[in-house]
């Protein structure tokens, strides 16, 4: 190591503190992270029920996101097939292997070809599940997991995101609290998506799909029904 490099590193060590001072700083950071405090939440985000759904829809549609509300998980396949026909897209998609999508009613659309897994470069349409939705700005929180591969939301030109209504929050702080409650350790990736990919860097003209999907459809659905356990019966 050169003398100049060693001198610079030594000055950094002194400025950051060592020994007891460094340990005190570590304890301070750990305490702060263990007691997160929300910042000021805008008044428009303090809504519930139908008002929250309406706000999310309004904010999402303002940034070229299409939002559809379904009555059940079983309508997902039909809504997807209809959306693909509307945009003259093949009846083909890759969907997340999340077990919740098993209830999407795939058998109702025999012409819709569905592969479960991660997206490949040749996939035109991808479907995944949102960890949460944020009504404040019409934003989706996408959290990486084996059952929800990240590239499903970024590689295909058309992205369909299923958002259970029970996961629709008013403000960002609520969604981060939801994530912290899930696990003390953060997931590998958390992506906040507000509308399809866009840029205006070229001649100040808005272009969709510059760095990701150029179409984004959000399907708002109730949680899928859990079948009642069967009785054991007589021995």
Backbone bond lengths (Angstrom), bond angles and torsions (degrees), N, CA, C in turn:
res aa  C-N    CA-C-N  psi(-1)  N-CA   C-N-CA  omega(-1)  CA-C   N-CA-C  phi
1 X - - - 1.466 - - 1.528 108.99 -
2 X 1.333 116.87 135.56 1.460 120.67 -179.41 1.525 109.97 -70.93
3 X 1.356 115.29 158.69 1.463 119.11 -179.87 1.530 111.10 -63.87
4 X 1.343 116.72 -38.06 1.459 120.08 -179.29 1.526 110.82 -63.91
5 X 1.344 115.92 -43.68 1.458 120.13 179.24 1.525 110.95 -62.96
6 X 1.329 116.27 -42.93 1.457 120.89 179.76 1.519 110.96 -62.77
7 X 1.318 116.83 -39.02 1.462 120.94 -179.87 1.527 111.08 -65.99
8 X 1.328 115.69 -41.54 1.470 119.93 179.51 1.517 110.38 -63.48
9 X 1.334 117.45 -46.37 1.458 121.10 -179.47 1.524 111.63 -63.58
10 X 1.326 116.69 -36.37 1.456 120.25 179.03 1.525 110.79 -66.22
11 X 1.344 117.12 -40.91 1.462 119.89 177.63 1.533 110.60 -63.23
12 X 1.366 117.00 -38.96 1.457 120.37 177.68 1.525 111.25 -63.05
13 X 1.354 116.41 -41.41 1.453 119.60 179.34 1.530 111.27 -62.41
14 X 1.323 116.17 -41.30 1.463 119.53 -179.82 1.522 111.28 -66.63
15 X 1.358 116.51 -39.24 1.462 119.69 -178.49 1.521 111.80 -69.62
16 X 1.332 117.07 -32.82 1.462 120.82 -179.88 1.519 112.77 -81.04
17 X 1.317 116.51 -20.32 1.455 119.67 -179.44 1.515 111.41 90.43
18 X 1.294 116.73 151.70 1.470 122.01 179.39 1.515 109.16 -137.09
19 X 1.312 115.26 171.57 1.453 121.06 174.37 1.508 112.63 61.55
20 X 1.355 116.68 -130.08 1.460 121.73 -175.72 1.529 111.42 -62.63
21 X 1.343 116.90 -37.18 1.464 120.75 -178.93 1.530 110.36 -63.73
22 X 1.327 117.09 -42.84 1.459 120.77 179.24 1.525 110.80 -65.13
23 X 1.327 117.39 -41.14 1.457 120.68 179.72 1.525 110.73 -65.23
24 X 1.328 116.92 -37.00 1.463 120.27 178.01 1.527 110.65 -64.19
25 X 1.317 115.90 -38.93 1.463 119.44 178.36 1.522 110.92 -66.29
26 X 1.311 116.87 -39.32 1.463 120.12 177.93 1.529 110.88 -61.79
27 X 1.318 116.61 -42.96 1.466 120.38 179.49 1.529 110.81 -65.11
28 X 1.332 116.10 -37.58 1.465 120.17 179.00 1.527 111.22 -63.86
29 X 1.340 116.39 -43.76 1.466 120.88 179.18 1.528 110.34 -65.05
30 X 1.338 116.94 -43.82 1.466 120.70 -179.25 1.531 110.76 -62.32
31 X 1.330 116.69 -40.25 1.458 120.10 179.19 1.524 111.23 -66.36
32 X 1.321 116.01 -39.68 1.471 119.56 -179.86 1.521 110.92 -65.49
33 X 1.333 117.10 -41.08 1.463 120.49 -179.72 1.524 111.87 -69.72
34 X 1.313 117.14 -28.73 1.464 119.86 -178.28 1.529 112.21 -78.06
35 X 1.348 116.61 -15.57 1.470 119.89 179.99 1.529 109.25 -129.61
36 X 1.328 117.37 69.09 1.469 119.63 -178.55 1.527 111.24 -65.20
37 X 1.307 115.84 138.92 1.452 120.81 -179.92 1.527 109.17 -118.48
38 X 1.329 117.06 127.81 1.475 118.71 -179.41 1.517 111.38 -69.65
39 X 1.320 115.37 149.43 1.456 120.21 174.64 1.530 108.26 -85.83
40 X 1.323 116.48 -174.60 1.459 120.72 -179.34 1.524 110.54 -62.64
41 X 1.320 117.61 125.04 1.463 123.12 179.85 1.526 108.71 -95.23
42 X 1.336 118.15 126.31 1.466 119.86 179.87 1.519 111.73 -58.72
43 X 1.317 116.30 148.41 1.464 121.12 -177.72 1.521 111.33 -60.16
44 X 1.330 117.09 -35.21 1.467 118.62 -176.66 1.524 112.48 -66.26
45 X 1.343 117.32 -21.42 1.461 120.47 -179.70 1.520 112.58 -83.43
46 X 1.330 117.78 -9.80 1.466 120.72 -177.85 1.516 110.37 -90.02
47 X 1.310 114.92 62.69 1.463 121.21 -179.69 1.523 109.05 -128.31
48 X 1.320 115.82 158.77 1.460 120.46 -178.77 1.518 109.92 -137.53
49 X 1.321 115.68 170.42 1.455 121.53 173.95 1.514 113.48 57.85
50 X 1.327 115.93 -136.02 1.461 121.92 -176.64 1.521 111.84 -63.74
51 X 1.330 116.82 -32.63 1.467 119.79 178.93 1.530 110.77 -64.49
52 X 1.321 116.66 -36.57 1.472 120.33 178.17 1.525 110.52 -68.10
53 X 1.322 116.93 -42.64 1.469 120.57 178.56 1.522 110.19 -62.62
54 X 1.341 116.48 -42.47 1.463 120.70 179.95 1.523 111.25 -64.26
55 X 1.332 117.44 -39.36 1.468 120.89 179.27 1.521 110.62 -66.02
56 X 1.333 116.49 -45.53 1.465 118.99 178.75 1.523 110.50 -58.66
57 X 1.332 116.24 -46.22 1.461 120.39 -178.84 1.522 111.09 -61.36
58 X 1.322 116.93 -44.72 1.465 121.08 -179.02 1.529 111.15 -61.71
59 X 1.324 116.42 -47.29 1.471 120.34 -176.83 1.525 110.88 -69.24
60 X 1.336 117.65 -37.80 1.463 120.31 179.95 1.522 111.34 -68.63
61 X 1.323 116.91 -43.51 1.456 119.94 -179.38 1.528 111.77 -67.19
62 X 1.317 116.93 -24.83 1.469 120.49 178.50 1.526 111.99 -67.66
63 X 1.348 116.88 -18.28 1.467 120.23 178.69 1.531 110.22 -116.72
64 X 1.331 116.20 37.07 1.470 123.71 172.83 1.522 114.59 65.32
65 X 1.326 117.70 26.43 1.462 121.59 171.61 1.524 108.44 -94.54
66 X 1.335 116.77 134.50 1.458 119.46 174.35 1.524 108.02 -92.84
67 X 1.317 115.95 132.85 1.465 121.68 -178.49 1.518 109.01 -121.38
68 X 1.329 116.10 128.95 1.456 121.93 176.01 1.523 108.56 -125.89
69 X 1.328 115.74 138.23 1.463 120.55 177.93 1.523 109.11 -106.72
70 X 1.318 115.41 126.46 1.456 121.62 -178.70 1.524 110.28 -110.54
71 X 1.320 115.00 159.63 1.463 120.16 -179.25 1.523 112.64 -85.53
72 X 1.335 117.46 -21.49 1.462 119.84 -178.35 1.524 110.07 -160.37
73 X 1.328 115.16 163.23 1.460 121.11 176.69 1.524 111.19 -60.40
74 X 1.325 116.61 -32.23 1.464 121.12 -176.06 1.523 112.30 -65.31
75 X 1.340 118.69 -12.12 1.460 122.07 -179.95 1.518 113.04 -91.25
76 X 1.332 116.83 -3.16 1.465 119.82 -174.93 1.524 111.79 -61.63
77 X 1.318 117.91 -46.55 1.467 120.48 -177.89 1.523 111.04 -61.49
78 X 1.338 117.17 -43.80 1.460 120.93 -179.54 1.524 111.00 -64.03
79 X 1.338 116.97 -44.22 1.465 120.66 178.65 1.527 110.95 -63.68
80 X 1.323 116.27 -37.70 1.465 120.33 178.96 1.518 111.06 -66.13
81 X 1.321 116.78 -46.61 1.460 120.70 179.94 1.529 110.75 -60.28
82 X 1.307 116.53 -42.18 1.464 121.48 179.40 1.543 110.67 -63.71
83 X 1.317 116.52 -41.69 1.470 121.27 179.74 1.531 110.93 -65.10
84 X 1.326 117.55 -40.40 1.463 120.67 179.40 1.523 111.21 -65.53
85 X 1.331 116.94 -39.69 1.465 119.67 176.98 1.528 111.22 -64.26
86 X 1.329 115.87 -40.64 1.461 120.46 -179.18 1.521 111.56 -59.43
87 X 1.329 116.69 -35.68 1.469 121.06 -177.54 1.529 112.11 -100.96
88 X 1.321 115.20 14.89 1.470 120.54 176.37 1.531 111.54 55.29
89 X 1.325 115.04 44.53 1.459 121.28 179.08 1.524 109.67 -108.07
90 X 1.328 117.79 152.49 1.469 120.45 178.64 1.527 110.98 -61.77
91 X 1.310 115.88 150.83 1.459 121.51 177.62 1.537 109.04 -79.80
92 X 1.325 114.01 70.08 1.465 119.43 -173.55 1.527 108.31 -156.09
93 X 1.341 116.98 136.51 1.458 119.91 177.10 1.514 110.71 -157.76
94 X 1.329 114.64 163.73 1.458 121.04 172.52 1.520 106.62 -111.58
95 X 1.339 116.11 129.92 1.461 121.34 -175.20 1.524 110.35 -120.12
96 X 1.302 115.53 151.18 1.465 121.58 178.98 1.526 110.58 -59.13
97 X 1.333 117.61 143.31 1.472 120.22 177.77 1.515 113.16 -77.83
98 X 1.321 118.23 17.51 1.460 121.54 178.50 1.528 109.37 -61.30
99 X 1.336 118.47 129.78 1.470 121.04 -179.23 1.529 113.72 -57.23
100 X 1.323 118.31 -25.13 1.463 120.04 179.68 1.524 111.05 -61.60
101 X 1.332 117.26 -30.85 1.459 120.27 -179.32 1.524 112.60 -77.48
102 X 1.330 117.48 -4.69 1.466 119.48 174.44 1.528 110.57 -63.78
103 X 1.344 115.96 -23.82 1.470 120.92 -177.38 1.522 112.17 -94.07
104 X 1.340 117.58 17.68 1.471 121.08 -173.49 1.519 114.08 -78.67
105 X 1.329 118.52 -1.60 1.463 120.95 178.42 1.514 113.70 76.95
106 X 1.323 117.35 35.22 1.473 121.36 -178.44 1.522 111.48 -59.46
107 X 1.334 116.91 -33.55 1.470 119.75 -177.79 1.526 112.30 -68.05
108 X 1.318 117.85 -14.77 1.459 121.27 178.65 1.538 112.34 -78.31
109 X 1.314 115.48 -14.54 1.468 120.19 -178.75 1.532 109.24 -126.83
110 X 1.325 117.60 78.16 1.474 120.66 -175.13 1.526 113.23 -63.99
111 X 1.331 118.29 -21.74 1.465 120.30 -179.80 1.528 112.27 -84.77
112 X 1.310 116.66 -10.13 1.465 121.07 179.75 1.525 109.02 -85.60
113 X 1.320 115.98 115.28 1.469 120.79 -179.20 1.526 109.00 -90.01
114 X 1.325 115.38 121.82 1.460 120.85 -174.70 1.525 109.55 -123.75
115 X 1.312 115.40 127.28 1.466 121.18 172.58 1.522 107.52 -112.68
116 X 1.326 117.28 134.64 1.460 121.59 -179.80 1.516 109.09 -100.76
117 X 1.326 116.36 127.50 1.459 120.04 -179.71 1.520 110.94 151.79
118 X 1.318 116.14 -156.49 1.465 121.84 -179.65 1.521 110.41 -88.05
119 X 1.328 116.10 161.89 1.461 120.94 -178.21 1.526 111.24 -81.38
120 X 1.323 115.47 143.48 1.460 123.33 172.58 1.526 108.87 -108.08
121 X 1.336 118.33 161.62 1.465 120.23 -179.32 1.527 113.84 -56.04
122 X 1.323 118.29 -27.78 1.455 120.42 -177.63 1.520 114.42 -85.77
123 X 1.334 118.54 -3.26 1.464 121.44 -179.07 1.523 110.58 -77.71
124 X 1.330 116.24 125.92 1.466 120.72 -179.39 1.518 112.67 -88.34
125 X 1.350 116.86 -26.47 1.466 121.25 -175.54 1.520 109.15 -132.82
126 X 1.322 115.97 131.28 1.456 121.07 176.85 1.515 110.66 -125.90
127 X 1.331 116.27 147.97 1.470 121.14 178.01 1.521 109.33 -130.14
128 X 1.329 115.86 135.54 1.449 120.62 176.69 1.521 109.27 -144.08
129 X 1.326 115.79 176.88 1.464 122.53 178.81 1.521 109.48 -108.89
130 X 1.319 116.28 139.52 1.457 120.74 176.00 1.522 109.69 -84.03
131 X 1.316 115.95 141.79 1.463 119.75 172.97 1.519 109.55 -72.74
132 X 1.338 116.03 -34.68 1.463 120.74 179.04 1.520 109.19 -160.98
133 X 1.320 115.20 160.43 1.456 122.05 171.61 1.516 108.65 -121.71
134 X 1.326 117.50 147.01 1.461 122.19 -176.01 1.517 108.42 -120.52
135 X 1.331 116.28 108.39 1.458 120.81 -175.16 1.522 112.46 -65.79
136 X 1.315 116.75 -30.74 1.466 122.16 -177.29 1.522 112.81 -48.41
137 X 1.339 116.47 -39.92 1.467 120.68 -176.95 1.523 112.92 -132.26
138 X 1.333 118.45 8.28 1.461 120.26 -177.68 1.514 112.24 67.26
139 X 1.326 115.84 37.45 1.465 122.61 -173.35 1.521 111.72 -102.98
140 X 1.333 116.27 147.56 1.457 123.19 174.68 1.521 109.24 -105.19
141 X 1.324 116.90 134.70 1.462 121.20 171.34 1.521 107.31 -101.46
142 X 1.321 115.98 115.71 1.463 122.43 -179.64 1.525 108.31 -109.78
143 X 1.321 116.00 125.23 1.460 122.28 -175.49 1.526 109.00 -116.15
144 X 1.313 116.33 129.69 1.461 120.16 -177.90 1.525 111.30 -70.24
145 X 1.317 115.23 143.34 1.455 122.98 177.31 1.523 107.26 -165.53
146 X 1.341 118.60 158.58 1.468 119.62 178.31 1.519 113.03 -55.45
147 X 1.354 116.52 -33.19 1.461 119.57 -179.17 1.531 112.27 -87.06
148 X 1.337 117.37 -4.12 1.471 121.17 178.23 1.525 108.96 -137.03
149 X 1.343 117.99 75.30 1.466 120.46 -179.04 1.531 111.50 -58.77
150 X 1.316 116.16 137.92 1.469 122.10 -174.94 1.517 112.42 -60.75
151 X 1.339 117.99 -40.51 1.462 120.75 -171.12 1.526 113.33 -67.95
152 X 1.323 118.48 -14.84 1.463 120.11 177.17 1.522 111.59 -59.56
153 X 1.325 117.04 -28.98 1.461 121.25 -176.78 1.523 112.93 -94.47
154 X 1.342 117.46 -3.20 1.460 118.74 -173.64 1.521 114.74 -129.16
155 X 1.317 118.20 -29.01 1.467 119.54 -175.16 1.531 113.42 -82.36
156 X 1.335 120.63 -49.22 1.468 119.89 178.87 1.537 111.72 -67.38
157 X 1.329 116.14 151.04 1.462 120.43 179.53 1.518 112.35 -70.11
158 X 1.319 116.78 -24.59 1.459 121.81 178.86 1.516 108.66 -119.21
159 X 1.329 116.14 125.32 1.462 120.99 -178.61 1.528 109.65 -118.60
160 X 1.321 115.93 130.31 1.466 122.48 175.55 1.530 107.55 -115.28
161 X 1.314 116.13 124.09 1.464 120.97 -177.96 1.522 109.04 -118.09
162 X 1.317 115.64 125.32 1.461 122.00 176.83 1.529 108.09 -90.59
163 X 1.330 115.78 124.74 1.461 120.94 -179.25 1.526 109.86 -122.01
164 X 1.346 118.18 103.25 1.471 119.83 174.74 1.531 110.01 -61.54
165 X 1.319 116.42 136.73 1.467 120.58 -175.69 1.526 112.24 -62.18
166 X 1.329 117.91 -26.45 1.461 120.22 179.01 1.528 111.49 -67.90
167 X 1.334 117.30 -14.44 1.458 121.13 -179.62 1.528 112.37 -101.86
168 X 1.318 116.97 9.01 1.463 120.27 -179.75 1.522 109.32 -87.69
169 X 1.333 116.02 114.57 1.455 122.14 -179.27 1.523 110.48 -103.59
170 X 1.316 115.13 163.45 1.453 119.16 178.78 1.511 112.68 -81.51
171 X 1.343 116.57 -46.97 1.464 121.86 -174.24 1.523 111.05 -125.27
172 X 1.338 114.84 164.26 1.462 121.02 178.49 1.524 111.15 -57.69
173 X 1.327 116.58 -40.88 1.462 120.40 -176.82 1.529 111.79 -58.03
174 X 1.325 116.95 -35.48 1.465 120.62 179.60 1.523 111.25 -66.88
175 X 1.320 116.26 -40.06 1.469 119.30 -179.17 1.519 111.17 -70.10
176 X 1.347 117.10 -38.35 1.471 118.94 177.17 1.530 110.31 -66.40
177 X 1.341 117.28 -37.55 1.471 119.90 176.41 1.520 110.28 -64.27
178 X 1.338 117.25 -38.10 1.461 121.56 177.14 1.533 110.28 -60.94
179 X 1.328 115.61 -41.10 1.465 119.97 -179.34 1.525 111.14 -69.51
180 X 1.330 117.17 -42.14 1.465 119.82 179.34 1.522 111.18 -63.87
181 X 1.333 116.95 -34.32 1.466 120.13 179.87 1.516 112.13 -69.10
182 X 1.327 116.47 -23.55 1.460 120.30 -178.56 1.514 111.98 -70.94
183 X 1.332 116.74 -40.76 1.461 120.73 -175.60 1.520 109.26 -161.02
184 X 1.343 117.46 144.16 1.471 119.26 176.85 1.526 112.23 -69.07
185 X 1.318 117.24 -21.21 1.454 121.08 179.50 1.521 110.08 -101.93
186 X 1.333 117.90 134.71 1.470 119.32 179.36 1.519 111.12 -69.86
187 X 1.342 117.54 153.09 1.464 119.98 175.62 1.519 110.30 -69.82
188 X 1.310 115.31 171.99 1.463 119.94 -178.41 1.521 111.86 -62.91
189 X 1.327 117.44 -35.78 1.460 120.60 -179.03 1.519 110.50 -146.63
190 X 1.323 116.03 137.19 1.459 122.96 171.66 1.527 106.68 -125.89
191 X 1.336 116.26 120.23 1.461 120.93 -178.85 1.522 109.95 -115.41
192 X 1.311 116.22 132.49 1.458 122.67 175.26 1.520 107.59 -105.10
193 X 1.331 116.07 117.26 1.466 122.00 -174.21 1.515 109.18 -116.77
194 X 1.326 115.66 121.18 1.469 121.55 177.23 1.523 107.60 -122.21
195 X 1.318 115.95 95.40 1.456 120.92 -179.93 1.510 112.87 81.22
196 X 1.339 117.34 170.53 1.460 121.35 176.93 1.525 110.92 -66.97
197 X 1.325 115.42 163.92 1.464 120.75 179.37 1.523 110.14 -60.83
198 X 1.338 116.60 140.58 1.459 119.98 -178.15 1.522 110.95 -151.68
199 X 1.313 115.67 158.44 1.461 121.95 172.15 1.513 108.67 -154.77
200 X 1.325 115.18 151.34 1.467 121.10 173.60 1.522 109.62 -127.34
201 X 1.334 115.71 25.42 1.462 120.43 -177.71 1.525 112.91 -70.19
202 X 1.328 116.19 -26.16 1.468 119.53 -175.82 1.527 108.69 -97.36
203 X 1.325 116.33 110.39 1.473 123.05 176.86 1.523 112.31 54.96
204 X 1.351 116.95 26.75 1.470 121.72 179.35 1.526 113.08 55.74
205 X 1.326 116.82 25.19 1.467 121.49 178.38 1.521 108.87 -101.88
206 X 1.345 116.38 128.18 1.458 120.64 -179.19 1.523 110.16 -68.60
207 X 1.323 115.78 124.45 1.459 122.12 179.10 1.522 108.79 -123.89
208 X 1.322 116.39 125.47 1.465 121.18 178.64 1.520 109.89 -90.99
209 X 1.337 115.33 147.58 1.460 120.37 177.20 1.507 114.67 81.37
210 X 1.320 117.94 20.03 1.470 119.93 -177.02 1.521 112.21 -69.86
211 X 1.334 117.37 -39.52 1.464 120.90 -175.34 1.525 112.00 -125.60
212 X 1.312 117.20 13.35 1.462 120.85 -177.10 1.511 109.91 176.23
213 X 1.334 117.88 -154.93 1.472 120.61 -177.14 1.525 112.55 -59.35
214 X 1.321 115.70 141.99 1.468 119.72 175.42 1.526 111.00 -98.10
215 X 1.326 117.40 -7.74 1.463 122.36 174.73 1.528 108.50 -129.11
216 X 1.320 115.57 137.96 1.464 120.36 177.79 1.523 108.73 -136.56
217 X 1.323 115.38 120.74 1.459 122.17 176.54 1.523 108.44 -115.70
218 X 1.321 116.80 128.91 1.460 122.08 175.90 1.522 108.53 -110.53
219 X 1.314 116.55 125.49 1.454 122.66 177.56 1.529 108.33 -104.20
220 X 1.325 116.46 112.16 1.459 121.97 177.17 1.522 108.80 -87.75
221 X 1.324 116.59 121.67 1.465 120.14 -175.42 1.526 110.71 -139.20
222 X 1.340 117.20 151.29 1.471 119.21 170.59 1.529 109.02 -68.22
223 X 1.324 115.97 162.52 1.465 119.82 175.39 1.526 109.26 -61.06
224 X 1.340 118.14 142.88 1.473 119.18 177.61 1.519 110.77 -64.39
225 X 1.313 114.61 146.11 1.460 119.02 179.80 1.524 110.16 -71.64
226 X 1.318 115.42 138.95 1.460 120.94 176.89 1.517 108.56 -93.79
227 X 1.336 117.98 122.64 1.466 119.28 -178.71 1.514 112.52 -62.00
228 X 1.328 115.09 143.37 1.460 119.75 178.13 1.531 109.70 -67.09
229 X 1.361 117.25 137.29 1.464 119.56 178.42 1.516 111.18 -63.98
230 X 1.317 116.05 139.92 1.456 120.28 179.49 1.521 110.10 -75.58
231 X 1.333 115.22 144.82 1.463 119.03 178.73 1.524 110.03 -72.46
232 X 1.319 115.46 153.89 1.453 119.74 -177.39 1.533 111.59 -69.69
233 X 1.345 116.95 -27.23 1.466 119.30 -179.62 1.521 111.46 78.17
234 X 1.324 114.77 -176.87 1.470 119.51 -179.09 1.516 109.73 -77.60
235 X 1.292 115.71 143.17 1.453 120.07 177.92 1.518 110.62 -73.32
